[in-house]
Amino acid sequence: MIFGNDRDRLRRQWFKAWQSHLSGRPLEPLERQIVGVLLAHPEYQPLVASEAGLNAEFPPELGQTNPFLHMGLHLAVREQLQLDRPAGIRAIWEQLMEKQTDAHHAEHLLIDCLAEQLWLAQRNGRPPDEGAYLDCVRQHTKSA
């Protein structure tokens, strides 16, 4: 399970998947997804190549992006597209991909919208607004 509140356990999933990939061991479905995200982000591979990254801190006030959060958002977006949840996200994605040739960049557009909605939901103590999320993604589709 990748989702939960135990930071160490979540991060260990990334380390385990990457080590399995590097050693050529068979990957579980979730590990394949994790490795796919890591292959798209070579800048984060050294972080998960050793356990030194397990306790790394990424304070936003120092302008640092948390790589584990960023990669987790990639997984979330990919799952949304697989499940078409929220309803309609896959159709919007297909429209975006008609204009966008780089799927990784397109995922980043969705991640920006998702991160904003998650931040607002946390700040306001409410569930994320799926409609506002879809509207944000539609705006990226229009401007792509």
DSSP file (Angstrom, degrees, kcal/mol; ACC not computed):
  #  RESIDUE AA STRUCTURE BP1 BP2  ACC     N-H-->O    O-->H-N    N-H-->O    O-->H-N    TCO  KAPPA ALPHA  PHI   PSI    X-CA   Y-CA   Z-CA
    1    1 A M              0   0    0      0, 0.0    12,-0.1     0, 0.0     0, 0.0   0.000 360.0 360.0 360.0 129.2    0.0    0.0    0.0
    2    2 A I        +     0   0    0     11,-0.1     2,-0.3    70,-0.0    11,-0.1   0.745 360.0  76.6 -93.0 -26.9    1.4    3.4   -1.0
    3    3 A F        +     0   0    0      2,-0.0     2,-0.3     7,-0.0     3,-0.0  -0.638  61.9  85.0 -94.1 145.8   -1.1    5.6    0.7
    4    4 A G  S    S-     0   0    0     -2,-0.3    -2,-0.0     1,-0.1     6,-0.0  -0.952  78.7 -85.5 157.3-171.0   -1.2    6.4    4.4
    5    5 A N  S    S+     0   0    0     -2,-0.3     2,-1.2     1,-0.0     3,-0.1   0.429  86.9 102.5-109.1  -1.3    0.3    8.6    7.0
    6    6 A D     >  -     0   0    0      1,-0.2     4,-2.6     2,-0.1     5,-0.2  -0.712  51.3-169.2 -88.9  98.1    3.5    6.7    7.9
    7    7 A R  H  > S+     0   0    0     -2,-1.2     4,-2.8     1,-0.2     5,-0.2   0.892  83.5  50.3 -56.1 -45.6    6.2    8.7    6.0
    8    8 A D  H  > S+     0   0    0      1,-0.2     4,-2.4     2,-0.2    -1,-0.2   0.920 111.9  47.6 -61.4 -43.8    8.9    6.1    6.6
    9    9 A R  H  > S+     0   0    0      2,-0.2     4,-1.3     1,-0.2    -1,-0.2   0.910 112.7  49.0 -63.9 -42.4    6.8    3.3    5.3
   10   10 A L  H  X S+     0   0    0     -4,-2.6     4,-1.0     1,-0.2     3,-0.4   0.936 113.0  46.6 -62.5 -46.6    5.7    5.3    2.3
   11   11 A R  H  X S+     0   0    0     -4,-2.8     4,-1.9     1,-0.2     3,-0.4   0.873 105.3  59.9 -65.9 -36.1    9.2    6.3    1.4
   12   12 A R  H  X S+     0   0    0     -4,-2.4     4,-3.2     1,-0.2     5,-0.2   0.832  96.8  62.1 -61.7 -30.7   10.5    2.7    1.9
   13   13 A Q  H  X S+     0   0    0     -4,-1.3     4,-2.4    -3,-0.4    -1,-0.2   0.916 104.9  47.3 -57.8 -42.9    8.1    1.7   -0.9
   14   14 A W  H  X S+     0   0    0     -4,-1.0     4,-2.3    -3,-0.4    -2,-0.2   0.928 113.9  46.6 -64.9 -45.5   10.0    3.9   -3.3
   15   15 A F  H  X S+     0   0    0     -4,-1.9     4,-2.8     2,-0.2     5,-0.2   0.933 113.4  48.7 -62.2 -46.2   13.4    2.5   -2.1
   16   16 A K  H  X S+     0   0    0     -4,-3.2     4,-2.5     1,-0.2    -2,-0.2   0.925 112.1  47.9 -62.0 -45.5   12.2   -1.1   -2.3
   17   17 A A  H  X S+     0   0    0     -4,-2.4     4,-2.3    -5,-0.2    -1,-0.2   0.921 113.8  47.0 -62.0 -44.0   10.7   -0.6   -5.8
   18   18 A W  H  X S+     0   0    0     -4,-2.3     4,-2.8     2,-0.2    -2,-0.2   0.912 112.1  49.5 -67.2 -41.2   13.9    1.1   -7.1
   19   19 A Q  H  X S+     0   0    0     -4,-2.8     4,-2.1     2,-0.2     6,-0.2   0.906 111.0  50.3 -63.5 -40.8   16.2   -1.5   -5.6
   20   20 A S  H  X>S+     0   0    0     -4,-2.5     5,-1.9    -5,-0.2     4,-0.6   0.914 111.7  48.8 -62.1 -42.4   14.1   -4.3   -7.1
   21   21 A H  H ><5S+     0   0    0     -4,-2.3     3,-1.0     1,-0.2    -2,-0.2   0.941 111.7  48.3 -61.4 -48.3   14.3   -2.5  -10.5
   22   22 A L  H 3<5S+     0   0    0     -4,-2.8    -1,-0.2     1,-0.3    -2,-0.2   0.842 113.8  46.5 -63.9 -33.6   18.1   -2.1  -10.3
   23   23 A S  H 3<5S-     0   0    0     -4,-2.1    -1,-0.3    -5,-0.2    -2,-0.2   0.504 112.3-118.3 -88.8  -3.0   18.6   -5.7   -9.3
   24   24 A G  T <<5 +     0   0    0     -3,-1.0    -3,-0.2    -4,-0.6    -4,-0.1   0.634  59.8 152.5  78.5  13.6   16.3   -7.0  -12.0
   25   25 A R      < -     0   0    0     -5,-1.9    -1,-0.2    -6,-0.2    -2,-0.1  -0.432  56.3 -90.2 -72.6 151.9   13.9   -8.6   -9.6
   26   26 A P        -     0   0    0      0, 0.0     2,-0.4     0, 0.0    -1,-0.1  -0.329  45.5-134.2 -60.5 143.9   10.3   -9.0  -10.8
   27   27 A L        -     0   0    0     -3,-0.1   -10,-0.0    -6,-0.0     0, 0.0  -0.819   4.7-128.6-106.0 140.9    8.1   -6.0   -9.8
   28   28 A E     >  -     0   0    0     -2,-0.4     4,-2.3     1,-0.1     5,-0.2  -0.380  40.9 -98.5 -71.4 162.7    4.7   -6.0   -8.3
   29   29 A P  H  > S+     0   0    0      0, 0.0     4,-1.7     0, 0.0     5,-0.1   0.906 125.6  46.7 -54.1 -45.8    2.1   -3.8  -10.1
   30   30 A L  H  > S+     0   0    0      1,-0.2     4,-2.5     2,-0.2     5,-0.2   0.897 110.3  53.8 -64.6 -39.0    2.5   -0.9   -7.7
   31   31 A E  H  > S+     0   0    0      1,-0.2     4,-2.9     2,-0.2    -1,-0.2   0.881 105.4  54.0 -62.8 -37.4    6.3   -1.2   -8.0
   32   32 A R  H  X S+     0   0    0     -4,-2.3     4,-2.1     2,-0.2    -1,-0.2   0.902 109.5  48.2 -62.0 -40.1    6.1   -1.0  -11.8
   33   33 A Q  H  X S+     0   0    0     -4,-1.7     4,-1.9     2,-0.2    -2,-0.2   0.926 112.1  48.7 -65.8 -43.7    4.1    2.2  -11.4
   34   34 A I  H  X S+     0   0    0     -4,-2.5     4,-2.4     1,-0.2    -2,-0.2   0.930 111.7  48.8 -61.2 -46.7    6.7    3.6   -9.0
   35   35 A V  H  X S+     0   0    0     -4,-2.9     4,-2.7     1,-0.2    -1,-0.2   0.879 107.1  57.0 -63.1 -37.6    9.6    2.7  -11.2
   36   36 A G  H  X S+     0   0    0     -4,-2.1     4,-1.2    -5,-0.2    -1,-0.2   0.903 108.8  45.7 -59.3 -41.6    7.8    4.3  -14.2
   37   37 A V  H  X S+     0   0    0     -4,-1.9     4,-0.6     1,-0.2     3,-0.2   0.916 112.9  50.4 -67.4 -42.9    7.6    7.6  -12.3
   38   38 A L  H >< S+     0   0    0     -4,-2.4     3,-0.7     1,-0.2     6,-0.2   0.868 106.2  54.9 -64.9 -35.5   11.3    7.3  -11.2
   39   39 A L  H 3< S+     0   0    0     -4,-2.7    -1,-0.2     1,-0.2    -2,-0.2   0.835 107.7  50.5 -65.8 -30.7   12.4    6.6  -14.8
   40   40 A A  H 3< S+     0   0    0     -4,-1.2    -1,-0.2     1,-0.2    -2,-0.2   0.608 114.1  48.0 -79.2 -12.1   10.6    9.9  -15.8
   41   41 A H    XX  +     0   0    0     -3,-0.7     3,-2.0    -4,-0.6     4,-0.6  -0.624  59.8 165.5-128.3  72.1   12.5   11.7  -13.0
   42   42 A P  G >4 S+     0   0    0      0, 0.0     3,-0.7     0, 0.0    -1,-0.1   0.770  73.9  69.6 -60.2 -23.7   16.2   10.8  -13.2
   43   43 A E  G 34 S+     0   0    0      1,-0.2     4,-0.2     2,-0.1    -5,-0.1   0.736 101.5  46.0 -66.4 -20.3   16.9   13.7  -10.8
   44   44 A Y  G <> S+     0   0    0     -3,-2.0     4,-1.2    -6,-0.2     3,-0.5   0.553  87.7  88.3 -97.4  -9.5   15.2   11.8   -8.0
   45   45 A Q  H XX S+     0   0    0     -3,-0.7     4,-0.7    -4,-0.6     3,-0.5   0.893  85.1  53.1 -59.2 -42.8   16.8    8.4   -8.6
   46   46 A P  H >> S+     0   0    0      0, 0.0     4,-0.6     0, 0.0     3,-0.5   0.849 103.1  60.5 -61.4 -30.5   19.9    9.1   -6.4
   47   47 A L  H 34 S+     0   0    0     -3,-0.5     6,-0.6     1,-0.2     3,-0.3   0.875 113.4  34.5 -62.1 -38.2   17.5   10.0   -3.6
   48   48 A V  H << S+     0   0    0     -4,-1.2    -1,-0.2    -3,-0.5   -29,-0.2   0.378  98.0  83.0-100.5   4.2   16.0    6.5   -3.6
   49   49 A A  H << S+     0   0    0     -4,-0.7     2,-0.3    -3,-0.5    -1,-0.2   0.698 103.0  23.4 -79.9 -18.4   19.2    4.7   -4.5
   50   50 A S  S >< S-     0   0    0     -4,-0.6     3,-1.2    -3,-0.3     4,-0.1  -0.951  84.2-111.5-140.8 162.6   20.2    4.6   -0.8
   51   51 A E  G >  S+     0   0    0     -2,-0.3     3,-1.5     1,-0.3     4,-0.5   0.494  97.4  92.9 -75.0  -0.2   18.4    4.9    2.4
   52   52 A A  G >  S+     0   0    0      1,-0.3     3,-0.7     2,-0.2    -1,-0.3   0.845  81.6  57.0 -59.6 -32.1   20.0    8.3    3.0
   53   53 A G  G X  S+     0   0    0     -3,-1.2     3,-0.8    -6,-0.6    -1,-0.3   0.610  83.9  85.6 -74.1 -11.4   16.9    9.8    1.4
   54   54 A L  G <  S+     0   0    0     -3,-1.5    -1,-0.2     1,-0.3    -2,-0.2   0.884 101.1  29.1 -59.2 -40.5   14.6    8.2    3.9
   55   55 A N  G <  S+     0   0    0     -3,-0.7    -1,-0.3    -4,-0.5    -2,-0.2   0.295  89.3 133.6-104.5   9.5   15.0   11.0    6.5
   56   56 A A    <   -     0   0    0     -3,-0.8     2,-0.4    -4,-0.2    -3,-0.1  -0.298  44.5-146.0 -62.4 142.7   15.6   13.8    4.1
   57   57 A E        -     0   0    0      2,-0.0    -2,-0.1     9,-0.0    -1,-0.1  -0.856  12.1-167.4-110.0 147.6   13.7   17.0    4.8
   58   58 A F        -     0   0    0     -2,-0.4     8,-0.1     6,-0.1     5,-0.1  -0.629  11.7-164.1-133.5  73.4   12.4   19.3    2.1
   59   59 A P    > > -     0   0    0      0, 0.0     3,-1.7     0, 0.0     5,-1.4  -0.429  12.5-151.0 -67.9 123.0   11.3   22.5    3.8
   60   60 A P  G > 5S+     0   0    0      0, 0.0     3,-2.3     0, 0.0     5,-0.0   0.810  94.0  67.9 -62.5 -28.7    9.1   24.6    1.4
   61   61 A E  G 3 5S+     0   0    0      1,-0.3    -3,-0.0     2,-0.1     0, 0.0   0.697  98.9  52.1 -67.2 -14.8   10.2   27.8    3.1
   62   62 A L  G < 5S-     0   0    0     -3,-1.7    -1,-0.3     2,-0.1     0, 0.0   0.270 124.2-107.1 -97.9   9.0   13.7   27.1    1.6
   63   63 A G  T < 5S+     0   0    0     -3,-2.3     2,-0.4     1,-0.3    -2,-0.1   0.713  71.2 146.3  76.9  20.6   12.1   26.7   -1.8
   64   64 A Q      < -     0   0    0     -5,-1.4     2,-0.4     2,-0.0    -1,-0.3  -0.762  42.5-141.4 -96.3 135.4   12.5   22.9   -1.9
   65   65 A T        -     0   0    0     -2,-0.4     3,-0.1    -5,-0.0     0, 0.0  -0.767  22.2-123.0 -87.5 135.8   10.1   20.6   -3.6
   66   66 A N     >  -     0   0    0     -2,-0.4     4,-2.6     1,-0.2     3,-0.2  -0.715  19.6-158.2 -78.9 110.4    9.4   17.4   -1.8
   67   67 A P  H  > S+     0   0    0      0, 0.0     4,-2.9     0, 0.0     5,-0.2   0.848  90.2  54.4 -61.3 -33.7   10.3   14.8   -4.4
   68   68 A F  H  > S+     0   0    0      2,-0.2     4,-2.1     1,-0.2     5,-0.1   0.896 110.2  46.3 -68.5 -38.5    8.2   12.1   -2.7
   69   69 A L  H  > S+     0   0    0     -3,-0.2     4,-2.2     2,-0.2    -1,-0.2   0.940 113.5  49.4 -65.1 -46.7    5.2   14.4   -2.8
   70   70 A H  H  X S+     0   0    0     -4,-2.6     4,-1.5     1,-0.2    -2,-0.2   0.933 114.1  44.1 -58.9 -47.8    5.8   15.3   -6.4
   71   71 A M  H  X S+     0   0    0     -4,-2.9     4,-2.0     1,-0.2    -1,-0.2   0.869 110.9  55.3 -67.5 -35.1    6.2   11.6   -7.4
   72   72 A G  H  X S+     0   0    0     -4,-2.1     4,-2.3    -5,-0.2    -1,-0.2   0.866 104.7  53.5 -63.9 -35.7    3.2   10.6   -5.4
   73   73 A L  H  X S+     0   0    0     -4,-2.2     4,-2.6     2,-0.2    -1,-0.2   0.856 104.7  55.2 -67.8 -34.0    1.1   13.2   -7.3
   74   74 A H  H  X S+     0   0    0     -4,-1.5     4,-2.4     2,-0.2    -2,-0.2   0.940 109.1  47.5 -60.0 -45.4    2.3   11.6  -10.5
   75   75 A L  H  X S+     0   0    0     -4,-2.0     4,-2.3     1,-0.2    -2,-0.2   0.913 111.5  50.9 -61.3 -41.8    0.9    8.3   -9.2
   76   76 A A  H  X S+     0   0    0     -4,-2.3     4,-2.5     2,-0.2    -1,-0.2   0.924 110.8  47.5 -62.8 -44.9   -2.3    9.9   -8.2
   77   77 A V  H  X S+     0   0    0     -4,-2.6     4,-2.3     1,-0.2    -1,-0.2   0.916 111.6  50.8 -63.5 -42.9   -2.8   11.5  -11.6
   78   78 A R  H  X S+     0   0    0     -4,-2.4     4,-2.0     1,-0.2    -1,-0.2   0.888 111.1  48.4 -63.2 -38.1   -2.1    8.3  -13.4
   79   79 A E  H  X S+     0   0    0     -4,-2.3     4,-2.5     2,-0.2     5,-0.2   0.908 108.8  53.7 -68.3 -40.8   -4.6    6.4  -11.2
   80   80 A Q  H  X>S+     0   0    0     -4,-2.5     5,-1.8     1,-0.2     4,-1.4   0.916 109.8  48.0 -57.2 -43.1   -7.2    9.1  -11.8
   81   81 A L  H  <5S+     0   0    0     -4,-2.3    -1,-0.2     2,-0.2    -2,-0.2   0.890 111.3  50.2 -67.3 -38.6   -6.7    8.7  -15.6
   82   82 A Q  H  <5S+     0   0    0     -4,-2.0    -2,-0.2     1,-0.2    -1,-0.2   0.916 121.7  33.1 -62.6 -42.8   -7.0    4.9  -15.3
   83   83 A L  H  <5S-     0   0    0     -4,-2.5    -1,-0.2     2,-0.2    -2,-0.2   0.537 101.3-128.2 -91.5  -8.3  -10.2    5.1  -13.2
   84   84 A D  T  <5 +     0   0    0     -4,-1.4     4,-0.3    -5,-0.2    -3,-0.2   0.946  48.3 178.8  51.6  51.2  -11.6    8.2  -14.9
   85   85 A R      < +     0   0    0     -5,-1.8    -1,-0.2    -6,-0.2    -2,-0.2  -0.978  64.6  40.0-131.4 116.6  -12.1    9.6  -11.4
   86   86 A P  S >  S-     0   0    0      0, 0.0     3,-2.4     0, 0.0     4,-0.3   0.406 118.5-104.6 -69.5 151.5  -13.1   12.3  -11.0
   87   87 A A  T 3  S+     0   0    0      1,-0.3    -2,-0.2    -2,-0.2    -3,-0.1  -0.217 104.5  25.2 -53.5 127.7  -15.5   11.5  -13.8
   88   88 A G  T 3> S+     0   0    0     -4,-0.3     4,-2.1    46,-0.0    -1,-0.3   0.216  84.6 110.8 104.0 -13.5  -14.5   13.2  -17.0
   89   89 A I  H <> S+     0   0    0     -3,-2.4     4,-2.6     1,-0.2     5,-0.2   0.880  77.4  53.5 -63.2 -37.1  -10.8   13.6  -16.3
   90   90 A R  H  > S+     0   0    0     -4,-0.3     4,-2.4     2,-0.2    -1,-0.2   0.912 108.4  48.8 -65.6 -41.4   -9.9   11.0  -18.9
   91   91 A A  H  > S+     0   0    0      2,-0.2     4,-1.9     1,-0.2    -1,-0.2   0.905 112.6  48.2 -64.5 -40.9  -11.8   12.9  -21.7
   92   92 A I  H  X S+     0   0    0     -4,-2.1     4,-2.5     2,-0.2    -2,-0.2   0.909 110.2  53.1 -64.9 -40.6  -10.1   16.1  -20.7
   93   93 A W  H  X S+     0   0    0     -4,-2.6     4,-2.7     1,-0.2    -2,-0.2   0.913 106.9  51.7 -58.5 -44.3   -6.8   14.4  -20.7
   94   94 A E  H  X S+     0   0    0     -4,-2.4     4,-1.0     1,-0.2    -1,-0.2   0.885 109.7  49.4 -63.3 -38.1   -7.4   13.1  -24.2
   95   95 A Q  H  X S+     0   0    0     -4,-1.9     4,-0.7     2,-0.2     3,-0.5   0.910 111.5  49.6 -64.5 -42.3   -8.2   16.7  -25.3
   96   96 A L  H >X S+     0   0    0     -4,-2.5     4,-1.9     1,-0.2     3,-1.2   0.902 107.3  54.2 -62.5 -41.4   -5.0   17.9  -23.7
   97   97 A M  H 3< S+     0   0    0     -4,-2.7    -1,-0.2     1,-0.3    -2,-0.2   0.701  96.9  65.5 -70.5 -18.6   -3.0   15.2  -25.4
   98   98 A E  H 3< S+     0   0    0     -4,-1.0    -1,-0.3    -3,-0.5    -2,-0.2   0.785 116.4  29.0 -67.9 -26.2   -4.3   16.3  -28.8
   99   99 A K  H << S+     0   0    0     -3,-1.2     2,-0.5    -4,-0.7    -2,-0.2   0.644 116.1  65.8-104.2 -21.4   -2.5   19.6  -28.2
  100  100 A Q     <  -     0   0    0     -4,-1.9    -1,-0.1    -5,-0.1     3,-0.1  -0.885  51.8-173.6-110.8 129.0    0.4   18.4  -26.1
  101  101 A T  S    S+     0   0    0     -2,-0.5     2,-0.7     1,-0.1    -1,-0.1   0.620  71.9  72.5 -95.9 -13.3    3.1   16.0  -27.3
  102  102 A D     >  -     0   0    0      1,-0.2     4,-2.3     2,-0.0     5,-0.2  -0.868  58.6-171.0-108.1 103.9    4.8   15.4  -24.0
  103  103 A A  H  > S+     0   0    0     -2,-0.7     4,-2.5     1,-0.2    -1,-0.2   0.856  87.5  55.5 -62.5 -35.7    2.7   13.3  -21.7
  104  104 A H  H  > S+     0   0    0      2,-0.2     4,-1.7     1,-0.2    -1,-0.2   0.929 109.3  46.2 -64.6 -43.8    5.1   13.9  -18.8
  105  105 A H  H  > S+     0   0    0      1,-0.2     4,-1.5     2,-0.2    -2,-0.2   0.911 111.3  52.9 -63.0 -41.2    4.6   17.7  -19.2
  106  106 A A  H  X S+     0   0    0     -4,-2.3     4,-1.7     1,-0.2    -2,-0.2   0.892 105.4  54.3 -62.0 -39.6    0.9   17.2  -19.5
  107  107 A E  H  X S+     0   0    0     -4,-2.5     4,-2.8     1,-0.2    -1,-0.2   0.895 103.9  56.5 -59.8 -38.6    0.9   15.2  -16.2
  108  108 A H  H  X S+     0   0    0     -4,-1.7     4,-2.3     1,-0.2    -1,-0.2   0.860 102.5  54.9 -62.5 -34.6    2.6   18.2  -14.6
  109  109 A L  H  X S+     0   0    0     -4,-1.5     4,-1.5     2,-0.2    -1,-0.2   0.921 111.2  44.2 -63.4 -42.8   -0.3   20.4  -15.7
  110  110 A L  H  X S+     0   0    0     -4,-1.7     4,-3.0     1,-0.2    -2,-0.2   0.900 110.7  55.2 -66.7 -40.4   -2.7   18.1  -13.9
  111  111 A I  H  X S+     0   0    0     -4,-2.8     4,-3.3     1,-0.2     5,-0.3   0.903 104.0  54.5 -60.1 -41.6   -0.4   17.9  -10.9
  112  112 A D  H  X S+     0   0    0     -4,-2.3     4,-1.9     1,-0.2    -1,-0.2   0.930 112.5  43.2 -57.8 -45.0   -0.4   21.7  -10.6
  113  113 A C  H  X S+     0   0    0     -4,-1.5     4,-2.1     2,-0.2    -2,-0.2   0.916 115.6  48.1 -66.8 -43.5   -4.2   21.6  -10.5
  114  114 A L  H  X S+     0   0    0     -4,-3.0     4,-2.6     2,-0.2     5,-0.2   0.926 110.8  50.5 -64.0 -45.2   -4.4   18.7   -8.1
  115  115 A A  H  X S+     0   0    0     -4,-3.3     4,-2.6     1,-0.2    -1,-0.2   0.904 109.9  51.2 -60.6 -41.5   -1.8   20.1   -5.7
  116  116 A E  H  X S+     0   0    0     -4,-1.9     4,-2.6    -5,-0.3    -1,-0.2   0.930 111.6  46.6 -61.6 -45.1   -3.8   23.4   -5.6
  117  117 A Q  H  X S+     0   0    0     -4,-2.1     4,-2.4     1,-0.2    -2,-0.2   0.882 112.6  49.7 -66.6 -37.5   -7.0   21.6   -4.8
  118  118 A L  H  X S+     0   0    0     -4,-2.6     4,-2.4     2,-0.2    -1,-0.2   0.911 111.7  49.0 -66.1 -41.2   -5.4   19.5   -2.1
  119  119 A W  H  X S+     0   0    0     -4,-2.6     4,-2.8    -5,-0.2    -2,-0.2   0.930 112.8  47.1 -63.0 -45.7   -3.8   22.6   -0.5
  120  120 A L  H  X S+     0   0    0     -4,-2.6     4,-2.5     2,-0.2    -2,-0.2   0.904 111.7  51.1 -62.7 -41.5   -7.1   24.4   -0.5
  121  121 A A  H  X>S+     0   0    0     -4,-2.4     5,-2.1     2,-0.2     4,-0.9   0.921 113.0  45.1 -62.8 -43.3   -9.0   21.5    0.9
  122  122 A Q  H ><5S+     0   0    0     -4,-2.4     3,-0.6     2,-0.2    -2,-0.2   0.937 114.1  48.7 -65.6 -45.6   -6.4   21.1    3.7
  123  123 A R  H 3<5S+     0   0    0     -4,-2.8    -2,-0.2     1,-0.2    -1,-0.2   0.879 119.3  38.6 -60.8 -39.2   -6.4   24.8    4.4
  124  124 A N  H 3<5S-     0   0    0     -4,-2.5    -1,-0.2    -5,-0.2    -2,-0.2   0.453 106.5-122.9 -94.9  -1.7  -10.2   25.0    4.5
  125  125 A G  T <<5S+     0   0    0     -4,-0.9    -3,-0.2    -3,-0.6    -4,-0.1   0.896  73.7 107.8  64.0  41.3  -10.8   21.7    6.3
  126  126 A R  S   <S-     0   0    0     -5,-2.1    -1,-0.2    -6,-0.2    -2,-0.1  -0.905  76.5 -82.2-140.8 168.0  -13.0   20.3    3.5
  127  127 A P        -     0   0    0      0, 0.0    -3,-0.0     0, 0.0    -1,-0.0  -0.336  61.0 -85.6 -67.6 156.0  -12.8   17.6    0.8
  128  128 A P        -     0   0    0      0, 0.0     2,-1.0     0, 0.0     3,-0.1  -0.324  41.7-116.6 -60.3 145.5  -11.1   18.6   -2.5
  129  129 A D     >  -     0   0    0    -12,-0.2     4,-2.1     1,-0.2     5,-0.1  -0.755  26.8-170.4 -88.7 101.8  -13.4   20.3   -5.0
  130  130 A E  H  > S+     0   0    0     -2,-1.0     4,-2.7     1,-0.2     5,-0.2   0.870  85.0  54.3 -62.7 -37.4  -13.5   18.0   -8.0
  131  131 A G  H  > S+     0   0    0      2,-0.2     4,-2.4     1,-0.2    -1,-0.2   0.918 109.3  46.5 -63.6 -43.5  -15.4   20.5  -10.1
  132  132 A A  H  > S+     0   0    0      2,-0.2     4,-2.2     1,-0.2    -1,-0.2   0.877 111.8  52.8 -66.7 -36.4  -12.7   23.2   -9.5
  133  133 A Y  H  X S+     0   0    0     -4,-2.1     4,-2.3     2,-0.2    -2,-0.2   0.946 110.9  45.6 -61.7 -49.1  -10.0   20.6  -10.2
  134  134 A L  H  X S+     0   0    0     -4,-2.7     4,-2.5     1,-0.2    -2,-0.2   0.882 111.4  53.2 -63.3 -38.3  -11.6   19.7  -13.5
  135  135 A D  H  X S+     0   0    0     -4,-2.4     4,-2.0     2,-0.2    -1,-0.2   0.906 108.6  50.1 -62.7 -41.3  -12.1   23.4  -14.4
  136  136 A C  H  X S+     0   0    0     -4,-2.2     4,-1.6     2,-0.2    -2,-0.2   0.926 111.4  47.7 -61.9 -45.6   -8.4   24.0  -13.7
  137  137 A V  H  X S+     0   0    0     -4,-2.3     4,-1.8     1,-0.2    -2,-0.2   0.894 109.1  54.3 -64.5 -39.3   -7.4   21.1  -16.0
  138  138 A R  H  X S+     0   0    0     -4,-2.5     4,-2.2     1,-0.2    -1,-0.2   0.894 104.3  55.4 -60.4 -39.1   -9.8   22.4  -18.7
  139  139 A Q  H  X S+     0   0    0     -4,-2.0     4,-1.9     1,-0.2    -1,-0.2   0.900 106.6  50.2 -61.1 -40.1   -8.1   25.8  -18.6
  140  140 A H  H  X S+     0   0    0     -4,-1.6     4,-1.1     1,-0.2    -1,-0.2   0.866 107.7  54.5 -64.4 -35.2   -4.8   24.1  -19.3
  141  141 A T  H  < S+     0   0    0     -4,-1.8     3,-0.3     1,-0.2    -2,-0.2   0.905 109.0  47.7 -64.7 -40.9   -6.4   22.3  -22.2
  142  142 A K  H  < S+     0   0    0     -4,-2.2    -1,-0.2     1,-0.2    -2,-0.2   0.858 117.5  41.3 -67.7 -35.5   -7.5   25.6  -23.7
  143  143 A S  H  <        0   0    0     -4,-1.9    -1,-0.2     1,-0.2    -2,-0.2   0.518 360.0 360.0 -93.4  -4.7   -4.1   27.2  -23.2
  144  144 A A     <        0   0    0     -4,-1.1    -1,-0.2    -3,-0.3    -2,-0.1   0.511 360.0 360.0 -72.3 360.0   -2.0   24.2  -24.3
